[in-house]
Amino acid sequence: MELYELTVHELMDKLNKNEITSEDIVKSYTKRIEEKEKDIGAFVTITTDEALEKSKNVKNGNLAGIPIGIKDNLCTKGVKTTCSSKMLENFVAPYNATVVEKLEDEGMISLGKLNMDEFAMGSSTEYSAFKTTKNPWDLNSVPGGSSGGSAAAVASQMVPWALGSDTGGSIRQPSSLCGVVGLKPTYGLVSRYGLVAFASSLDQIGPITKDVEDSAILLNVLAGHDEKDSTSVNIPKKDYTKSLVKDVSKLKIGVPKEFLGEGINEEVKQSVEEAIKKYKELGATVEECTLDIANEALATYYIIACAEASSNLGRFDGIRYGYRTKNYETLKDIYKNSRSEGFGAEVKRRIILGTYVLSSGYYDAYYKKAQKVRTVIKQEFEKLFEEYDLLITPTSPTVAYKIGTKSNNPLEMYLADLCTVSVNIAGLPGISIPCGVDKQGMPIGLQLIGKPFGEETLLQAAYTYEQEIKFREKYKPQFKS
């Protein structure tokens, strides 16, 4: 077995026993990137030369010498941070995001920056200004988005794990489509300092990994209060690996019927229902429940997210930050042409929508109303969590679809977030784990939703199910085209 095939906890075990070195691991992944990157297109910037150099001087430690991939909207000092946009094509970050700092403190080694939908706006990684990332299970299909580069890199075993960001499902949905594990932590658990903002009240950084144990290990590194982030919550430090116990007998799980109805692919529905049956066999109490506000979540999300995006992206004007046009005569020309040339179609679409809902005469009708609905959605979840420990839904309504089939239909693309956006609106933790494949062999994801700061219960339930069905042992990406 090649080193790149192992999980991080397996690599750590071998490192601790002195069976391998960090240099061995980085060489294995470097070779894998050379073999597969041309087919997948997961990286915007590859830093394997620097990684190999660092691996020669690793001092022994828990995670020292373990490689990782980083989504390209997380600032990394001295390395390009482009957000997969022409607007930031040549931007080299002068500082590290807090999460990147934490990785470096552990001695982890970055293999590069991973492709994404431009400024994290999209569900397929087709909206990158540089390339379209392919799904390792089928090279003609999308990997999901916006963290599609991160999910595809983990699924194709070019990195052992990766960082993604999740605004409306951008960790969980690509993890579902690529057959890997994606965890979106509770809002405020992981610092957002150094994350180039899309929608500040919704964005959250989290891990994309091969299995649940790796997810718990990386969350241990990422979680924690950060005084540089005003939304960071100061709670006692936890060891999430202690929650990896194979037991769900005391859990009461709710299944909101709204997420297994219209719009959900039949094979996805069937796979999720089989997972529900498995949880019952394992001793959990599972009941159907109702989340009344589910149908309003998508519209609420897109109003709030686009409004915040319009505000956050206002700084990229050709003067203060980002790309500057060469075609101008007046100051107005600089603003107009820099933004017209620097932003892609989807980013422009969301800026226009966000500016519209914030404009005079429409603010009360749209943005203010969306914020009121957001409060109701939070309250609906709170009511459910008085009765249930966890909720189960599909992660994505469908499996990965063919490249180009939805990119010209934004509304259809937005529906890909149907099952995930409500979690961000309410600031809850959610995890996607593989639960099967369809008739074409494409992976299907199961989403577990937890109480605020209930990551331990979430990981325990995910770990129990994963250990029972052993998805990674049965299925592997086919790289078919």
CORLINNOR-V175037 format. One record per backbone hydrogen bond with DSSP energy under -0.5 kcal/mol. CO is the residue of the C=O (numbers start at 1). NH is the residue of the N-H. E is the energy in kcal/mol with one decimal. If there is no record, write none. Layout:
CO_NH_E, CO_NH_E
//
This chain:
2_5_-1.4, 3_6_-1.7, 7_11_-2.0, 8_12_-3.0, 9_13_-1.6, 10_14_-1.9, 11_15_-2.5, 12_16_-2.8, 13_17_-1.4, 14_19_-2.6, 14_20_-0.9, 15_18_-1.5, 21_25_-1.7, 22_26_-2.7, 23_27_-2.3, 24_28_-2.0, 25_29_-2.2, 26_30_-2.6, 27_31_-2.4, 28_32_-1.8, 29_33_-2.7, 30_34_-2.2, 31_35_-1.6, 32_36_-2.7, 33_37_-2.3, 36_39_-1.2, 36_40_-2.2, 37_41_-2.4, 40_134_-2.8, 42_115_-3.5, 45_113_-2.4, 47_51_-2.1, 48_52_-2.7, 49_53_-1.7, 50_54_-2.4, 51_55_-2.4, 52_56_-0.8, 53_56_-0.8, 54_57_-1.6, 55_23_-0.5, 55_58_-0.8, 63_66_-2.0, 66_109_-2.2, 68_111_-2.8, 68_112_-0.5, 69_163_-2.1, 70_114_-2.9, 71_74_-1.6, 72_83_-2.3, 73_75_-0.6, 73_196_-2.9, 75_97_-2.7, 76_79_-2.2, 79_93_-1.4, 82_85_-1.5, 82_88_-0.5, 83_119_-2.2, 84_129_-2.6, 85_88_-0.9, 86_89_-1.2, 87_323_-1.6, 88_91_-1.7, 91_81_-2.5, 91_93_-0.6, 93_78_-2.6, 97_101_-2.5, 98_102_-2.2, 99_103_-1.9, 100_104_-2.3, 101_105_-2.3, 102_106_-1.4, 103_108_-2.3, 104_107_-1.0, 107_65_-2.6, 109_68_-1.9, 111_47_-2.3, 112_70_-2.1, 113_44_-2.9, 113_45_-1.6, 114_72_-2.0, 115_149_-1.4, 115_150_-0.5, 117_120_-2.9, 118_121_-2.0, 120_122_-0.9, 123_145_-0.6, 124_143_-0.7, 125_133_-1.0, 127_118_-0.9, 131_133_-0.6, 133_143_-0.5, 135_138_-1.2, 136_479_-2.6, 137_480_-0.6, 138_135_-0.7, 138_141_-2.4, 140_403_-2.9, 141_135_-2.1, 146_117_-0.9, 146_148_-0.7, 146_149_-0.5, 147_151_-2.3, 148_152_-2.6, 149_153_-2.0, 150_154_-1.9, 151_155_-2.7, 152_156_-2.3, 153_158_-2.7, 153_159_-1.3, 154_157_-1.1, 160_210_-0.6, 161_69_-1.7, 162_208_-2.6, 163_71_-0.9, 164_206_-2.1, 166_204_-0.7, 169_173_-3.2, 170_147_-1.4, 171_175_-1.4, 172_176_-2.2, 173_177_-2.2, 174_178_-1.6, 175_179_-0.6, 175_180_-2.5, 176_179_-0.8, 181_209_-2.7, 182_184_-0.5, 182_432_-2.7, 183_185_-0.7, 184_430_-2.4, 186_189_-2.3, 186_190_-0.5, 188_233_-2.8, 189_224_-2.4, 192_195_-2.4, 193_98_-1.9, 194_75_-2.7, 194_196_-0.6, 195_197_-0.6, 199_202_-2.2, 199_203_-2.5, 204_166_-3.1, 206_164_-2.7, 207_183_-2.3, 208_162_-2.4, 209_181_-2.6, 211_215_-1.4, 212_216_-2.1, 213_217_-2.2, 214_218_-2.5, 215_219_-2.2, 216_220_-1.8, 217_221_-0.9, 218_222_-2.3, 219_223_-2.8, 222_191_-0.6, 226_229_-1.8, 228_230_-0.6, 229_232_-1.7, 233_235_-1.1, 238_240_-0.7, 239_242_-1.5, 240_243_-1.3, 241_244_-1.4, 243_245_-2.4, 245_247_-1.9, 248_251_-1.7, 251_253_-0.5, 251_285_-2.6, 252_389_-3.0, 252_390_-1.3, 253_287_-2.5, 254_256_-0.5, 254_392_-2.3, 255_289_-2.0, 256_259_-1.7, 257_260_-1.6, 258_261_-0.6, 259_394_-0.5, 261_264_-1.5, 263_265_-0.5, 265_269_-2.8, 266_270_-2.6, 267_271_-2.1, 268_272_-2.4, 269_273_-2.4, 270_274_-1.8, 271_275_-1.7, 272_276_-2.3, 273_277_-2.1, 274_278_-2.0, 275_279_-2.3, 276_280_-1.9, 277_281_-2.2, 278_282_-1.9, 279_284_-2.3, 280_283_-1.5, 282_248_-0.5, 284_286_-0.6, 285_253_-3.7, 287_255_-2.3, 289_257_-2.7, 290_292_-0.6, 291_294_-2.2, 292_295_-0.5, 293_296_-1.6, 293_297_-0.7, 294_297_-0.9, 294_298_-0.5, 296_300_-2.2, 297_301_-2.9, 298_302_-2.2, 299_303_-1.8, 300_304_-2.3, 301_305_-3.3, 302_306_-1.6, 303_307_-1.9, 304_308_-2.4, 305_309_-2.3, 306_310_-2.5, 307_311_-1.6, 308_312_-3.0, 309_313_-2.6, 311_314_-1.1, 312_315_-0.7, 313_316_-1.2, 315_317_-1.6, 315_321_-0.8, 321_318_-1.5, 326_328_-0.9, 330_334_-1.6, 331_335_-2.1, 332_336_-2.7, 333_337_-2.9, 334_338_-2.2, 335_339_-1.9, 336_340_-2.2, 337_341_-2.6, 338_342_-2.1, 339_343_-1.9, 342_87_-1.2, 344_348_-2.2, 345_349_-2.3, 346_350_-2.1, 347_351_-2.4, 348_352_-2.6, 349_353_-2.2, 350_354_-2.7, 351_355_-2.8, 352_356_-2.1, 353_357_-2.2, 354_358_-1.0, 355_359_-0.6, 356_359_-1.0, 357_367_-0.9, 359_362_-2.1, 359_363_-1.6, 362_366_-2.3, 362_367_-0.6, 363_368_-3.0, 364_369_-0.6, 366_370_-2.7, 367_371_-2.1, 368_372_-1.6, 369_373_-2.4, 370_374_-2.4, 371_375_-1.6, 372_376_-1.7, 373_377_-2.7, 374_378_-2.3, 375_379_-2.1, 376_380_-2.4, 377_381_-2.1, 378_382_-2.4, 379_383_-2.2, 380_384_-1.9, 381_385_-2.7, 382_386_-0.6, 383_386_-0.9, 383_387_-0.5, 384_387_-1.3, 384_388_-2.6, 389_451_-0.6, 390_254_-2.8, 391_449_-2.6, 393_447_-3.0, 397_265_-2.9, 401_142_-2.6, 402_405_-1.8, 406_409_-2.0, 409_412_-0.6, 409_413_-1.9, 410_414_-2.6, 411_415_-1.2, 413_416_-1.6, 414_417_-1.8, 415_418_-1.7, 417_420_-1.1, 417_421_-2.0, 420_423_-1.1, 420_424_-0.9, 421_425_-2.3, 422_426_-1.9, 423_427_-0.5, 423_428_-2.4, 424_427_-0.6, 427_187_-1.4, 429_450_-2.4, 430_184_-3.4, 431_448_-2.5, 432_182_-1.9, 433_446_-3.2, 436_444_-2.7, 438_441_-1.9, 442_438_-2.2, 444_435_-2.8, 444_436_-0.8, 445_395_-1.8, 446_433_-2.4, 447_393_-2.3, 448_431_-2.3, 449_391_-2.0, 451_454_-2.4, 454_458_-1.9, 455_459_-2.9, 456_460_-2.2, 457_461_-2.4, 458_462_-2.3, 459_463_-2.8, 460_464_-2.3, 461_465_-1.9, 462_466_-2.6, 463_467_-2.6, 464_468_-1.2, 465_469_-2.4, 466_470_-2.4, 470_473_-0.6, 470_474_-1.1, 471_474_-0.8, 471_475_-2.6, 480_139_-3.3
//
